[in-house]
Amino acid sequence: MTDHTIADASTLNGWRKSTHSNGEGGSCVEVLDHHPAGVPVRDSKDPHGVALLYPTMAWNPFIAALKAGEFSV
């Protein structure tokens, strides 16, 4: 079975914060581009915590659906 997590997300470099995050310490999501196993996603408030690893083939349609407004807030 393929592992879909990275135990300590701080072991990876190059995280970028969502453009929808603000500087007020609220909920922030960070992603890492160009990871060979998929798209790691972590909570910016817990940089040493677990990152979830999403398959690239699932991530791209998810982002397209977000941009198209297919999810309600």
C-alpha positions as CSV (number, residue, x, y, z in Angstrom):
1,M,0.0,0.0,0.0
2,T,1.2,3.5,-0.9
3,D,1.7,5.9,2.0
4,H,-0.3,9.1,1.6
5,T,1.4,11.1,4.3
6,I,4.8,12.5,5.1
7,A,5.4,12.2,8.9
8,D,7.4,15.4,9.3
9,A,6.6,18.0,6.7
10,S,9.5,20.2,7.7
11,T,11.9,17.7,6.1
12,L,10.9,19.1,2.7
13,N,11.9,22.6,1.4
14,G,10.0,24.9,-0.9
15,W,6.6,25.2,0.7
16,R,4.3,28.0,-0.5
17,K,1.3,29.4,1.2
18,S,-2.1,29.6,-0.4
19,T,-2.8,33.0,-2.0
20,H,-6.0,32.9,-0.1
21,S,-4.2,32.9,3.2
22,N,-3.9,36.1,5.2
23,G,-1.3,37.4,7.6
24,E,-3.6,37.3,10.6
25,G,-2.6,33.8,11.7
26,G,-5.8,32.1,10.5
27,S,-6.1,28.8,8.7
28,C,-3.4,28.6,6.2
29,V,-2.6,25.8,3.8
30,E,0.8,25.3,2.2
31,V,1.6,23.1,-0.8
32,L,4.9,21.9,-2.3
33,D,5.3,21.9,-6.0
34,H,7.4,19.3,-8.0
35,H,7.4,16.5,-5.4
36,P,8.0,13.2,-7.3
37,A,5.2,11.3,-5.4
38,G,2.4,13.9,-5.8
39,V,1.4,17.2,-4.1
40,P,2.1,17.5,-0.4
41,V,-0.2,19.7,1.6
42,R,0.3,20.9,5.2
43,D,-1.1,23.2,7.8
44,S,1.3,26.2,8.0
45,K,0.7,26.4,11.8
46,D,2.2,23.0,12.3
47,P,5.3,22.8,10.0
48,H,6.7,19.8,11.7
49,G,3.4,17.9,11.5
50,V,2.1,15.5,9.0
51,A,1.6,16.5,5.3
52,L,-1.0,14.8,3.3
53,L,0.2,13.6,-0.1
54,Y,-2.3,13.9,-3.0
55,P,-1.8,12.2,-6.4
56,T,-1.1,14.8,-9.1
57,M,-3.8,13.3,-11.3
58,A,-6.3,14.1,-8.5
59,W,-4.9,17.4,-7.5
60,N,-5.1,19.2,-10.8
61,P,-8.9,18.6,-11.3
62,F,-9.5,19.6,-7.7
63,I,-7.8,22.9,-8.2
64,A,-9.7,23.4,-11.5
65,A,-13.0,22.8,-9.7
66,L,-12.0,25.3,-6.9
67,K,-11.2,28.0,-9.5
68,A,-14.5,27.3,-11.3
69,G,-16.5,27.8,-8.0
70,E,-17.8,24.2,-7.8
71,F,-17.6,24.1,-4.0
72,S,-19.7,26.2,-1.7
73,V,-18.1,28.0,1.2
